[in-house]
Amino acid sequence: MEAKAYAKYVRISPRKVTVVLDLIRGKDVVLAEAILKHTPKAACEPLLKLLKSAMANAETNHDMDTSKLYVAECNATAGPILKRIQPRAQGRAYRINKRTSHISLVLKEKEE
């Protein structure tokens, strides 16, 4: 039995999200929540919201015990890129890529 949650079109680079996901992968839900609350990264805020959503899905939809949950799988893939330009000298333009992420999180129950 597993509970899933997805966050799509999050306005942060998948590379930055992956750094934080590596910290919580395989950890207990309570520990993962504590790590996300005390890590000074921009990706922690949407990931904390996603973790709470996955916990609520596990409890409500699958009748799982939240004290036995752990982060089984988590990954961030690239979403659409918002392309912007920045004016430069002599009429040139540099492109600025504002990247987005699709983040998925899977929680499972520990077997005793």
Summary of the structure (lengths in Angstrom):
residues: 112
radius of gyration: 17.2
end to end distance: 14.5
largest distance: 67.5
contacts: 322
relative contact order: 0.29
helix: 41%
strand: 37%
